[in-house]
Amino acid sequence: MAKGGMGNLMKQAQMMQANMQRAQAELAVTEVEGQASNGLIKIKMTCKNEIKKIDIDASLLEDKEMLEDMMVVALKDTFKQIEEVTNTKMSGLVPPGMNLPF
């Protein structure tokens, strides 16, 4: 490989690294909201799994078991949304065929 080719490859790698760092910084402040039972429980988190807010409808406070089950559903929904947003944001930064863990 010619010297210029290696230099271009290094520049591309540096640009990809900078773009990934910028995307990760954006994900750290990007918020998603998961919910259960048509919004009776809402959980807001960043795409870096920082919980920002949990909202529980007062009607659920009397049934502990149901509340616990619905919290699990809401958390799963939130994590699913985080994964979707993260994959979308990061997919354009990596060359086709190269799968990196995010």
Backbone as numpy.savetxt, mean C-alpha at the origin, in Angstrom:
# Nx Ny Nz CAx CAy CAz Cx Cy Cz
31.03 -5.37 -23.46 30.17 -4.18 -23.46 31.06 -2.95 -23.46
30.75 -2.01 -24.30 31.54 -0.78 -24.40 31.42 0.04 -23.13
32.43 0.86 -22.88 32.45 1.66 -21.67 31.22 2.58 -21.58
30.82 3.18 -22.71 29.64 4.04 -22.73 28.38 3.27 -22.37
28.30 2.02 -22.82 27.15 1.18 -22.51 27.02 0.92 -21.02
28.14 0.68 -20.38 28.14 0.43 -18.93 27.75 1.70 -18.18
28.23 2.84 -18.66 27.88 4.12 -18.03 26.39 4.40 -18.13
25.81 4.12 -19.30 24.37 4.30 -19.48 23.58 3.36 -18.58
24.07 2.15 -18.46 23.40 1.17 -17.60 23.42 1.64 -16.15
24.54 2.20 -15.71 24.64 2.70 -14.34 23.71 3.90 -14.13
23.61 4.78 -15.12 22.71 5.93 -15.02 21.26 5.46 -14.92
20.91 4.47 -15.73 19.54 3.93 -15.69 19.24 3.31 -14.33
20.20 2.60 -13.78 20.02 1.98 -12.47 19.85 3.05 -11.40
20.62 4.11 -11.48 20.51 5.20 -10.50 19.16 5.90 -10.64
18.70 6.10 -11.87 17.40 6.73 -12.08 16.29 5.85 -11.53
16.39 4.54 -11.78 15.38 3.62 -11.28 15.36 3.63 -9.75
16.52 3.66 -9.13 16.60 3.71 -7.68 15.98 5.00 -7.14
16.27 6.12 -7.78 15.70 7.40 -7.33 14.19 7.39 -7.49
13.70 6.86 -8.60 12.25 6.78 -8.81 11.58 5.88 -7.78
12.23 4.77 -7.44 11.66 3.86 -6.44 11.62 4.53 -5.07
12.67 5.26 -4.72 12.69 5.95 -3.43 11.60 7.01 -3.37
11.40 7.72 -4.48 10.35 8.74 -4.53 8.97 8.08 -4.40
8.77 6.96 -5.08 7.49 6.25 -5.00 7.25 5.73 -3.58
8.29 5.21 -2.94 8.13 4.72 -1.57 7.80 5.85 -0.62
8.38 7.02 -0.82 8.06 8.18 0.01 6.60 8.59 -0.18
6.13 8.55 -1.43 4.73 8.87 -1.71 3.79 7.85 -1.05
4.16 6.57 -1.11 3.33 5.53 -0.50 3.25 5.70 1.02
4.30 6.21 1.62 4.32 6.40 3.07 3.26 7.39 3.53
2.84 8.30 2.64 1.83 9.28 3.02 0.49 9.07 2.31
0.44 8.09 1.39 -0.81 7.78 0.69 -1.71 6.99 1.63
-2.94 7.46 1.80 -3.89 6.80 2.70 -4.96 6.04 1.92
-5.34 4.89 2.45 -6.45 4.12 1.91 -7.42 3.84 3.05
-8.65 3.53 2.68 -9.66 3.23 3.71 -10.32 1.90 3.37
-10.26 0.99 4.33 -10.97 -0.27 4.22 -12.18 -0.22 5.10
-13.15 -1.10 4.80 -14.37 -1.08 5.60 -15.03 -2.44 5.63
-15.99 -2.55 6.53 -16.79 -3.77 6.65 -18.24 -3.36 6.86
-19.14 -4.21 6.42 -20.57 -4.02 6.59 -21.05 -2.64 6.17
-20.78 -2.33 4.91 -21.24 -1.06 4.33 -20.82 0.16 5.13
-19.62 0.12 5.67 -19.08 1.29 6.35 -19.34 1.38 7.83
-19.91 0.32 8.44 -20.10 0.37 9.89 -18.76 0.39 10.62
-17.75 -0.19 10.00 -16.38 -0.09 10.51 -15.53 0.41 9.35
-14.74 1.45 9.62 -13.83 2.00 8.63 -12.44 2.10 9.25
-11.45 1.70 8.49 -10.07 1.78 8.95 -9.27 2.54 7.90
-8.61 3.60 8.33 -7.78 4.39 7.42 -6.32 4.15 7.79
-5.52 3.77 6.77 -4.10 3.49 6.97 -3.30 4.08 5.81
-2.00 4.30 6.06 -1.11 4.66 4.96 -0.70 3.37 4.27
-0.10 3.51 3.10 0.37 2.33 2.36 1.65 1.75 2.98
2.08 2.30 4.07 3.19 1.73 4.84 2.67 1.14 6.16
1.38 0.82 6.19 0.72 0.14 7.29 0.65 0.94 8.59
0.66 2.25 8.50 0.48 3.09 9.69 -1.01 3.40 9.83
-1.59 2.97 10.94 -3.01 3.21 11.18 -3.22 4.68 11.52
-4.14 5.32 10.78 -4.44 6.72 10.99 -5.73 6.92 11.76
-6.74 6.07 11.47 -8.02 6.26 12.12 -8.85 4.98 12.03
-9.58 4.70 13.09 -10.56 3.60 13.10 -11.88 4.20 13.53
-12.90 3.97 12.72 -14.24 4.49 13.01 -15.19 3.30 13.15
-15.81 3.18 14.31 -16.74 2.08 14.60 -18.11 2.67 14.92
-19.10 2.25 14.16 -20.47 2.71 14.40 -20.92 2.25 15.78
-21.57 3.13 16.52 -22.00 2.84 17.89 -22.93 1.63 17.99
-23.65 1.32 16.93 -24.58 0.18 16.96 -23.86 -1.15 17.12
-22.55 -1.18 16.87 -21.79 -2.42 16.97 -21.21 -2.66 18.35
-21.30 -1.71 19.22 -20.61 -1.81 20.51 -21.26 -2.80 21.48
-22.44 -3.24 21.18 -23.13 -4.16 22.10 -22.83 -5.62 21.81
-22.29 -5.93 20.64 -22.02 -7.32 20.27 -20.53 -7.49 20.02
-19.80 -7.85 21.07 -18.34 -7.95 21.03 -17.87 -8.91 19.94
-18.48 -10.07 19.86 -18.05 -11.09 18.89 -18.23 -10.61 17.45
-19.36 -10.00 17.17 -19.60 -9.49 15.83 -18.62 -8.35 15.51
-18.37 -7.49 16.48 -17.42 -6.39 16.30 -16.03 -6.93 15.96
-15.59 -7.94 16.66 -14.28 -8.54 16.40 -14.21 -9.11 14.99
-15.26 -9.82 14.58 -15.30 -10.40 13.23 -15.26 -9.30 12.17
-16.00 -8.24 12.40 -16.05 -7.15 11.42 -14.73 -6.39 11.36
-14.03 -6.30 12.48 -12.72 -5.66 12.48 -11.75 -6.44 11.60
-11.81 -7.76 11.67 -10.96 -8.60 10.83 -11.26 -8.35 9.36
-12.54 -8.31 9.02 -12.94 -8.05 7.63 -12.44 -6.68 7.17
-12.62 -5.68 8.00 -12.18 -4.32 7.64 -10.67 -4.25 7.48
-9.92 -4.92 8.35 -8.46 -4.94 8.22 -8.03 -5.64 6.95
-8.64 -6.77 6.64 -8.31 -7.48 5.40 -8.58 -6.60 4.18
-9.70 -5.90 4.20 -10.04 -5.00 3.10 -9.00 -3.88 2.98
-8.58 -3.34 4.09 -7.58 -2.27 4.08 -6.25 -2.77 3.52
-5.80 -3.92 3.98 -4.53 -4.46 3.49 -4.60 -4.80 2.00
-5.75 -5.26 1.54 -5.94 -5.55 0.12 -5.80 -4.26 -0.69
-6.39 -3.19 -0.21 -6.29 -1.91 -0.91 -4.86 -1.37 -0.91
-4.17 -1.54 0.21 -2.77 -1.11 0.29 -1.95 -1.86 -0.75
-2.16 -3.17 -0.85 -1.42 -3.98 -1.82 -1.71 -3.52 -3.25
-2.97 -3.25 -3.56 -3.33 -2.81 -4.90 -2.69 -1.46 -5.25
-2.76 -0.51 -4.33 -2.17 0.81 -4.57 -0.66 0.70 -4.72
-0.02 -0.08 -3.86 1.42 -0.26 -3.92 1.85 -0.91 -5.23
1.16 -1.97 -5.62 1.50 -2.65 -6.88 1.34 -1.72 -8.07
0.27 -0.94 -8.08 0.04 -0.01 -9.18 1.14 1.03 -9.24
1.49 1.59 -8.09 2.50 2.65 -8.02 3.87 2.13 -8.43
4.22 0.94 -8.01 5.57 0.42 -8.23 5.72 -0.31 -9.57
4.63 -0.77 -10.15 4.74 -1.60 -11.35 5.38 -0.86 -12.52
5.17 0.41 -12.64 5.75 1.17 -13.74 7.22 1.49 -13.56
7.78 1.19 -12.39 9.17 1.56 -12.11 10.16 0.45 -12.40
9.65 -0.76 -12.61 10.52 -1.92 -12.77 10.38 -2.44 -14.21
11.49 -2.76 -14.86 11.41 -3.29 -16.22 10.56 -4.57 -16.26
9.86 -4.82 -17.38 9.04 -6.02 -17.50 9.85 -7.28 -17.21
9.23 -8.18 -16.48 9.87 -9.45 -16.14 10.67 -9.41 -14.86
10.94 -8.23 -14.32 11.71 -8.11 -13.09 10.74 -7.84 -11.95
10.55 -8.82 -11.10 9.63 -8.69 -9.98 10.44 -8.45 -8.71
10.18 -7.33 -8.08 10.85 -7.00 -6.83 9.83 -6.97 -5.71
10.23 -7.40 -4.52 9.29 -7.33 -3.39 9.15 -5.90 -2.90
7.90 -5.48 -2.66 7.66 -4.14 -2.14 7.07 -4.29 -0.80
